[in-house]
Amino acid sequence: MLSSRPSTAESALVGTLHMISPDGERQPCAPLDRWVADVTPEQLRAMHRDMVAARRIDREGVALQRQGELGLWAPAEGQEGVQIGTAHALRPDDFVFPSYREHGVLVVRGAKLIDFISMWRAEELSSYNPYDLNTANPQIIIGAQTLHAVGYAMGIQRDALTAPVGARTDQVSVAYFGDGASSQGDVHEAMVFAASFGAPVVFVCSNNQWAISEPVTVQSHTPIADRAAGYGIPSRRVDGNDALACFGAMREALHRARAGGGPSFIEAVTYRMGPHTTSDDPTRYRAKEEVDAWRRRDPIARLEAHLRGMGEFSDAQAAAVESFADRLGAELRATCLAYATKPALEIFDHVYEQPHSGIAREREEYRAYLAGFDDAEAQ
């Protein structure tokens, strides 16, 4: 019988690859060193800036939901290392299939601030045009995006069969999902197809230790990355709070896919510092001591310490990054508060191209329902 006791930070990270220690010291990592050999301080500073920006957007999203401006928000604080590190390794033409928590990936892919809030406000035409970012809209159905990613990757293969030699692409498809999703049938079916057809896809599992209120130890006796071997898919298990290690692992996986080597699986061991969503209370199922232990492994502080140790990050640069993030937060809030929500009855518009008696009847029923609230207020 599986134990329900959660892992400690130390036990969860056993066997993971890392390149930067929690105090910022660069350490050798034979499997990944070659993949980061050309990384410059400028690139590291860009990763740090994007992590700070993602956290500021995330915190503002939580605050807006608490104030009634958003219907829901899925916090990602603590997971910036895996999101930013892996996303920085992508090319613009690679196609990403995220879950609902990949705010950092969207930052790197160039999402506009309105893209972060329209979906969580349940507005008309919410979210963004996927082809503007080469990123699918955030997926709410747990694990479904892995099937979409593999389907897209198989499409890449088929396009290559018919395209002229000079026009063939080595584009890669990427699926992001959590440890909870790894127990969904969709994820395993996606890996079967990816392995069977050698699809150019990378699976990125952000193991944040908790599938809502269930610890990852309930889901698996062994590291999640071990599951990939059962499908013949190469895997890496990395410290998800080490952005450089995540970058290196992603570069390796992308190279394999572009070279015709098929799919790869990355398990990034990290931690969700906040609730599963803003409707969750994590204090009911996990101890403060556990959260504090992971907070000491903060991915942003780790990369900043590394940059400072290199002499490549100053107090002035830190202040500039914080100022940039604060401007993003203020703009996100202003964008949200200025959003003009359409009248509720307009939800029935454009359901059908031609007038439809059933829709007309439902519209009138809903009109009467809304009018009932006006009567209650009048009393």
C-alpha positions, 0 to 999 in steps of 0.5 A, a space after each residue: 500500500 502506498 504511503 501518504 506521507 509527503 517527501 521532504 525536500 531532501 528526499 524528493 531531490 535525491 537523484 536529480 541533476 543540478 548545476 547551481 546549488 541552493 546558495 548559488 554555486 556552479 557545480 559540475 554536471 557531466 550529463 548536462 554541462 555540454 548543453 550549457 557551455 555557451 550560456 552567457 551572463 546576459 542569458 542568465 540575467 534574462 532568465 532571472 528577469 523573466 522569473 521575477 516578472 512571472 512571479 509578479 504577474 502571478 502574485 497580482 493574479 492572486 490578489 485580483 482574484 481575492 478582490 473579486 476581479 477574477 473568477 479563479 487563479 492557479 498560482 505558480 510561485 516556486 515553479 519559475 525555474 522549470 518554466 523559465 529555464 525550459 522555455 528559454 531553450 525553445 525556438 519561436 517556431 516550436 509549439 507549446 501545449 501548456 497546462 493552466 499553471 504555466 504563467 512563466 512559459 507564457 511570459 517567455 513566449 511573449 504573451 500580452 498582459 491581457 492574455 493572463 486575465 481574460 480567461 480567468 475572467 471568463 470573458 468572450 474570446 478569452 485567452 489569445 490566438 495560439 498562432 500568435 505565440 505558437 502556444 496552445 491556449 491553457 488546458 484545464 482538462 488535466 493531462 489532455 494537452 499531452 495528446 494534443 502535443 503528440 498529435 501536433 508532433 505527428 503532424 510535423 512528421 507528416 508535413 515533412 513527408 510532403 514538403 520540398 527538401 529545402 522547406 522541411 522543418 525540425 520544429 518540436 512540440 512540447 507538453 507541460 503538465 504536473 505530477 498529478 496529470 502523470 496519473 491520467 490515462 491521457 498522458 500514458 496514451 500520449 506517450 504510447 503514441 509518441 514512442 510508437 511513432 518517434 514523434 518530435 515531442 518533449 514531455 515536461 512534468 513539473 513535479 511540484 509534490 502535490 496533486 491538489 491535496 495528494 502528495 506525489 508519494 501516493 501516486 508513485 513509489 519511484 520517480 515519475 521520470 522512471 515511467 518513461 522508460 516503460 515506453 522506451 522514451 529517454 528521460 532526465 530528472 532534474 532539480 526544477 528550482 535550478 533554471 540552468 539545469 532545466 535549460 540544459 535538459 530541455 536543450 538536450 531533449 530538443 536536439 534529440 527531437 530535431 535530429 529524428 531521435 523521437 520523444 523525451 521526458 523531463 521530470 523537474 522536481 520543484 514545489 508549489 509554494 501556494 495553493 493549487 488554485 485560489 479555491 484551495 487551502 493548502 494549510 489543511 494538508 501540508 505543514 508550514 515546516 515543509 513549505 519553509 524548507 522548499 522556500 530556502 530553495 527558491 529558484 529566483 534567489 538561487 539564480 541571483 546568488 549565482 549571478 552575484 557570485 560571478 560578479 554579473 549582478 549588482 544592487 542597481 540591476 536588482 532594483 531595475 528588475 524589481 522596478 520592471 516587475 512592479 510596472 508589469 504588476 501595475 499594468 496587469 491590474 489596470 488592464 484587468 480593472 479596465 476590462 469591459 465585461 459584456 452584458 450577460 445576455 450576449 452569451 447567446 449571441 452568435 451561437 448559431 449563424 441563423 436565428 434559432 428558436 431554442 436559443 431565443 427561448 433560453 435567452 428569454 428564460 435567462 432574461 427572466 432569471 436576471 430580472 429576478 435579482 432586480 426585484 430582490 434589490 428593489 425590495 
